[in-house]
Amino acid sequence: MRQIGLLYNVHKQEACSVRTDICRQLERTGIRVVDVPIDHDTAIVETHPELKSCELVIVLGGDGTLLGVARQLSPFHVPMFGVNIGHLGFLTESEPSQLEIALERIVAGEYNLETRLMLEAFVYRDLQEIARFTALNDVGVGKGSFARMVTLDVHVDDVYVDTYTGDGMIVATPTGSTAYSLSCGGPIVSPHLQVMVLTPVCPHTLFSRPCVIDASSWVRLSVHARHGDVELAVDGQEGMRLLAGDEVLVRKAPFQATLVRLPDREFFGVLRSKLHGDPSST
């Protein structure tokens, strides 16, 4: 029997409502639905290990919901189909109004699988690893809630790049190039490329520019600050406080996220629709 996971953000009323319609439509076709209510703290795999063997999972929520699911399910190569019940919905593939047709195509197998680069970040303090994270969008090191600049030494493959003073530095994937990195002046990168983007955040210089590097590289960010208001942020959802002398190493993760894509949607059309408001591309 075919099995599809259905993950829905319990804090979004519309997600709970749409969930009922999806269950009904899928079960009519003989597909077993693994129904999982989630929030940002849900340990998805631990509570529902059967998700690892699903054909795909449907995620009801916004981009933030999909990012949280991706960090947990991507190591198991589970494809994800996002339904936008949020604001921008850049990562999601369907709106609720389009869902009936989208589900018919999923049931018929009329979809493609698209892999996306993910990152691993390691935090070292006194030469000891103290934390490890994964990210689909980005890893950022920067100032916390107070308006104090931070200074970061940046190395790529142990080669010194520069010392940046400002609000911080973002290491983004191609997927994350249209998120926080874009707001900070970073380039838009086609999602199939295997690269990382280094984007300074409000650098206190006239000459600092974003940099695109090969995804096989290691990036090392060394923290210099006289204050304790420096933070690591992962996909804007997870992170920790950093201290002067800490180092953050970022590299390509050993697994990728797998997104379910419908054949008639392509990256630049979605880009125009979501970021420029072009009605002809919705």
Salt bridges, closest charged atoms under 4 A:
ASP21 OD1 - ARG24 NH1 3.24
ASP35 OD2 - ARG19 NH2 2.89
ASP39 OD2 - HIS11 NE2 3.99
GLU55 OE1 - ARG2 NE 2.88
GLU93 OE1 - ARG261 NH1 2.50
GLU93 OE2 - ARG265 NE 3.14
GLU95 OE2 - LYS274 NZ 3.06
GLU114 OE2 - ARG116 NH2 2.67
GLU114 OE2 - ARG261 NE 3.67
GLU120 OE1 - ARG251 NH2 2.91
GLU129 OE2 - ARG132 NE 3.14
ASP153 OD2 - HIS224 NE2 2.65
ASP158 OD1 - ARG220 NH2 3.15
GLU231 OE2 - ARG241 NH2 3.57
ASP235 OD2 - ARG71 NH1 3.04
GLU238 OE1 - ARG71 NE 3.62
ASP246 OD2 - ARG125 NH2 2.71
GLU247 OE2 - ARG220 NH1 3.35
ASP264 OD2 - ARG105 NH1 3.35
ASP278 OD2 - ARG272 NE 3.57
